[in-house]
Amino acid sequence: MKQIYGDLWQTSAEHPLPRFPDSACHAYLLLREGGNVLFYSTGREAVGQVDDRADHDRIEELGGVSRILLSHWHEASPSTRVIRERFGATLVCQAREAPMVGKMAGVAPDATFWDRQSMLGDIEAIPTPGHTVGSACYLCRSPCGHTYLFTGDAIWPARGSWTTVTFEDDAEQSAHRSSLGLLATLDPTVVLAAISPTESVVEVSGPEWRSAIEAALGSLG
């Protein structure tokens, strides 16, 4: 794991897509006085890799996890259950993702949400259906001065541009386009995707973020 901002740590890289070996996944641990939050989930302990245990041990040294916020069901795995049980964490996802999260993690989420809402005072959960039917992003205004936007796979940087993909049925990709339009109204200063073939943590200005959204919309065809 490595520290990327004063209150934010990034887990070791995972490469879950054999067809795209350059694509790397990360989870992010947000340090908070009221309990640390893990965005996304590490998955390699499910197959017994030592690095995962090292990450989990480092998480424990940093104060553990009070909540795991998944952006969509692709992030759920048996390792999600391991983290939940080891740290007594509350597992959270958008309500439409709950059945698949339960299937993939082997444990049902402890809490779900339907609509856009505030969580824990400084985190906003924002449903963004499109990549999956229950995809969600999370916006956090950090006391360290940044506004973090955790986009999951709703949008990610790729070789100098930005892209996305509709994984589940979405007639004419209307839900996905609407979700990207919603994200364009936000004001992140740091965007943290779950997966990327390049750098998954990108600092953005307002114009840069709007250009990123336009590029992602263009990638939908």
N, C-alpha and C positions, 0 to 999 in steps of 0.2 A: 504494500500500500504506500501511497505517497500523499503528502499534504499539498493541495493546490491553492487554497486560500486559508485565511486564519481559522475559519470554522468549518472547512470542508476538506474531506479526504477522498481519494479515488482508489478503488480496489485494483488489484492486479488484473492485467488484461486476460480475457478469455477469448477463444477462437472457436465458437460453436458451429460455424458453417463451413464444412469441408470443401464445398464448391467455391468458397470465397475466403481462402486462408489469410488474406490480408485484413479482413474485417475483424475488428476487436470490440468486445463488449466490456463495459465497466459498470460497477455500482458505485454509489456515492454516499458517504456517511457525513451527515450534517450534525455538528456538535451544538447542543442546546442545553441551557441550564435546566429546562423542564424535561429533559430526556432526549437522547440522540435519535435521529431519524435516518433510516437507510432507504434511499431511493433505488428502485429496481432490486435485483438480488444477485448474489454470487451463486454460481451453479456447479462449480467443479468438484466440490466435496462429494457430490453424488456419485462420482466415479473414482473417488479415493485419491485425488491429487494432493500432494503435500502442501503446495502453495496455498490452497484454499484454507487449510487448517491454520497456516501462518496468518492469513488475512483475518480469520475469525479470532485468533488470539490477539492480534493487534487491535481489532475492534473492541475486545474485552478490556484491553489496556486503556483504550480511549473512553471508556464508560459504558460500553455495551450498546444495545439498541432497544428503544422503547416502542418504536413503530416501524414497520416495513411498508412502504408505499409503492405498490406495483403500478406501472403505467399500462400494462396489458398482460394477458395470460402467457405470452411467450417467455416471460421472465420467470415464471413459476417452475420449480423443480423440487425434487426431494431435499435439496440443500436449503430451500426456502423454509421447509419444515424444521430442518436442523437449526437454523438461525433462530426461528421463532421459539423453539423449545429451549435452546441454550440460554437465550437472554430474556425469556418471558415476554417477547415482543407481541404487539398487536398487529396482525396482518390485515392490510387494507387494500381494496381495489374498487373500481367502479362496479356497480351491481351486475351489469350484463356480463362481466368477466368471471363472476363468482363460480359458476359451474366448472369452467375449464381450469381456473386456478385450483379449485379443489381436486380436480382430476390429476393435474400435473404435479402439484405439490404433495398430494396425499393428505391434505388437511384443508378444511374449508376456511375461507377468510373470516376473521373475527368481526370485521366491520366493513360495510360497503356504503357507497353514496350514489345517488342518482344525478343530482344537479350540481352546478357550480356552487362551491361553498368554501368558507374559511375553516381551516383546521389548525388547532393549536395556537391560534392567534396570529401567527406570522407566515402561514403556508396556505395557499389557495389551491384547491382541487378543481380542475377544469376539464370536464368531459370533452374529448375530441375524437368522436367516432370517425372511422375511415380506414386506418391501418387494420384495426379490428373493430368489431361493433361496439366494444366498451373501452376503447383506448382513452387514456386520460393524461393530461400534463399537470405539472405542479409548479406554481410560482411562489418564490420565497424571497422576501426582502430581508437581506442579511444585515445585522448590525455592523458588519465589517465593511459595508459600503456598496456592495453589489446587489443586484436583483437577479437571482438565479431562476432560470426556466429549465425544468427537467422535461424534455420532450419525448422521452422513450423512443419509439420508432415513428412518431408522427411526422418528424422532419429531422434530417441529419446531414452533416457536411460530407461532401464527397468530391475529392480531387479538385478543389478550387471553386466548387459550386455547392448547391444544396439539392437534396432529392427526397423522395418519399415513395411509398408503394402501397397500393390497396391490397391487403392480404385476403380479406373476406368480401363476400358479395356486397357491392354497393352500386346500385343501378346508376349508370352514368357518372359514378364517383361523386355524386352530389353531396353526400355527407362529408366526404373527405375534403372537398373544396370548401365547404362551409366551415369546417373545423380550421383549415388553414387561414381562412378569412378572419376567424375569431382570433387566432394566434397573432395575426398581423396588428391587432389593436393593442397588444400588450407592449410593455416597455422593458424587456430584459436587457441587462448589460452583459450577462454570461448565459450562453445556451449550452446545455449538457445533454447530449443524446445518449441513448443506451448503446448504440452500435455505430461504427463508422469505419471506413477504410482509410481514413486519414486521422485528423485530430478530433476527438469527440467533445472537447471543451473549447468553445470559441467565444471570445469577447466581441460584442457587437455594439455599434451605435444604432440610433433609430433608423437612419436611412439604410444601413447595412442589413438590419433585420428585415425591413420591408423588401429589400432586394432578395434576401434569402427566401422569403415566402413566395415571391414571384417566380424564382427559379424552381422551387418545389412544385408550385402549381403547373409550371411548364413541363415538369417531368411526368405528370399524370397523363399528358397527351391530349 
